[in-house]
Amino acid sequence: MADYEIPTLGDVEERPIPQLAPGAMANAKTCYPASAAHQEALGFPGGLVPDWQEKAIAKMGDLLGRYRSLQVFMDICVKCGACTDKCHYFLGTGDPKNMPVARQDLFRSVYRRYFTPAGKMFPALVGAKDFTRELLDEWYNYFHQCSQCRRCSVFCPYGIDTAEISMAAREIMDHIGVGQKYCNEILGKVHKIGNNLGLPEPALANTLEGLEEDVKDETGLDVKYPLDVEGAEVLLITPSADFFAEPHVMGLIGYGKVFHAAGVSWTLSSYASEAANFSMFIGNYDHLRKAALRIRKAAQDLKVKRIIFGECGHAWRVAYSFLNTVAGPWDFLDPRYPVPQHILEFTYDLIRRKGIKLDRSGNEGKVLTIHDSCNVARGSRMGDFPGGQFAIPREVIKASVPTFVDMHRDTICEKTFCCGGGGGLLTDELMDLRIKGVKPRAEALKQVVDDHGVTHMASICAICKSQFTKVLPYYGFDREMIVSAHQLVSDAIVLGDNG
Amino acid sequence: MAYTVSGKTVEADEEGYLVNINEWNEELAGLIAKDENVPMTPEHWEVVNFLREYYAEYQIAPAVRVLTKAIAKKMGPEKGSNKYLYELFPYGPAKQACKIAGLPKPTGCV
């Protein structure tokens, strides 16, 4: 564990702008490139194509024409500086190229050179640059130091969304044969097997049977974790990490208990056994649609009436914001329920209607806080009221635990910091970046641990859970203080007595 | 990258996971473990052997929970915890133990 330089945590009240460290991450270990096999499986060139510059510029033109937002973001920045100290990777690394405006300028400089009259004629005067191989390498490095969390866009007076620029940059790079191994290998598995892990149906069935045994041992009840049950009311789409990792699986156990207590029949699908949709991270809507259509097919094949998503941050953004556009219409589902619904909305509704009983003593001694996941916070909503994506998870947690404390106001809700591993960066070779990127969250967490005795931090995203359990120990936090929101529900829910 | 074991070169990916899992043997496992700074004790071997058995049946590494249960059964309930597995494989039981067992790296949000 001593191989990394661990930033010193500061005072969350002050959070000074770090001393600039130009070039600090210029030669950082960047992500492994996707192999030809991973690239070609997605229809991208296997390696850098000979006429890459021409192709990249053509693709940029295509994207500028297709997404008005991208065009506006290119033209509208006035270099006001509001975004400069808002990125967790800048705060953690001090590298000025991790200022959101600088990241945008990597893209903008090429845009100006090839798409604006001034940049074509007087490039040096307007910050326009030729798209050289060196610049491409810089793109690859710094567009993989953006977790697409969109915190900077909250502070930009024009709402420039760096995430969208970084997605476009990755889309362009994929099209010239420069892909990222982590995302592209995973997408290939989703298309082929149905989930990010590559978990085949027999292994999934075996894992779920194991959970049924465990819950039977714990409660004495036959709580089911059904797979491919035709005619179930609800299809649950959850990140495959929920089947595999800790503490994710405790959340899955909780979902099952909630369905059991509510008496609602449900099923998982072995065909659509993944909520995550990494296509968003690489900015590719064709793959986003292809992955989303698996969910549609599963819902039709299993003849369900409702679709509910488990705890997964970007999956919920894709589900809430894009599912209807890319894979709708969903007119075959029961129109009385939102399409799709979040498991937290489902549980919250049951709590309000007294459809389930929670006993806080099941979580005795725990003092909770919550990490708002970026894609839920800034890319979606829950419930039917503004801010539901903040209120609903909190209400569910508060109903399950004795004490809840929020972290510093600058680090929660729409201002939440990324966990440091989102946007396709949750890969081992980026560990240095991930450790530095979690710094602002770690500072805020430390404050509530020190001042309020917080014992656990709940998260509602598979990436956040994996990132925190991996990197927070470097800052001295216990790995097991990270919990799933439905893990808390699981430990509080009263089963077998719902009359 | 590649490993050299008994004069034979075994290909691995950038992170040290074997390209062809059939090339695995115990000597190679020992070598990978050494690279990972993991001293192989009988407990480590229990984990590695279980991973390989499970993989042979399901073509995927077991979920962490499946692994902890299996270890509890074999080695006693006090050892059936994620915490214990982290003691054995400090970089995380899923990834590090898979690497030593010659299995592909678990991918996704894990």
Interface residues (C-beta under 8 A of the other chain):
Chain A: M1 Y32 K181 Y182 E185 I186 K189 N195 N196 L197 G198 L199 P200 P202 A203 N206 T207 G210 L211 D214 P239 S240 A241 F243 F244 A245 E246 H248 V249 A276 C312 L426 D428 E429 A462 I463 K465 S466 K470 R479 E480
Chain B: E14 E15 Y58 Q59 I60 P62 A63 V64 R65 V66 K69 N82 K83 Y86 P90 G92 A94 K95 P104 P106 T107 G108 C109 V110
